[in-house]
Amino acid sequence: MAEPEREDDVVTITSMPFEIGSLSQLVVRTDTGAVASFSGTTRDNFGGKRVLRLEYEAYEPMAVLEIRRICAAARARWDLRVIAVTHRTGLVPVGEPSIEIAISSPHRRDALEAVHFAIDELKATVPIWKKEVYQEDSPASEGSVGDSAGHAAAWKANAEWRAASAPSGHDLS
């Protein structure tokens, strides 16, 4: 049986830009003593290549359900009040956030550990895919694809991805 949706959990998949720290105010309550957060941004390099942007795709209904499952699992382990998760899809330029997680709890350890758990689980299980697009003079790597402007690009597998969770017959490496 599925976990009931909690009013306290805010889960968003969006193509719209958002500000780093935008979720923290959503999780503050008078019965919390801690707010912990994580923001993931597009860096300008990877493996000796100059990154121009990231492109994310998601199977949104399944991604939201899986993030809500992660929220429920975190609540089962720690004393948490409010959980908010936003993940961006589409083009994410260098320096902009693609993910943010904010969690409040009565005590800091629970909030900090829950944020760590949530980002690791999200990267391991949620159906969101990332493509890195590189500057033209960056060396192409094996398995590279191009974008519409001819830039080298590569779909990236998260190191945390659990291949066992992939549907049978699908190679997601």
C-alpha angles and dihedrals in degrees: 000000000000121000112255114254111258120224088216094061116087112194119176134174108189142166090208122099117249135192122254107254094025093125099051094081090051093062101045115111133163091250094057128089097181140047117185125182144178127203123189116202135186110263122207097236144040129175094346093312127116109239116214098182145326125246118205129196125185140184088230104197092049092041091055092048092049093048089050088051088053090050090052091048091050091050090052090056104037140032099254134167111188130008123192125182128177125180124183127221130196123031117356113185124214112286096021124112121251098179138023130180124185124180131179128202139158091259134036099234093060093048094046095047092045092053090050091049093046097053093045092048092045092053091046101047117013117100097238118127129202130206120191116212115206135205112264095251093051113110114260116237130213110280093023120153129194133239126227091275093051096255116147111254138174134200106232127217115211111242086227095055112127106221088196088069092057116104112260114269094028121111106205099169 
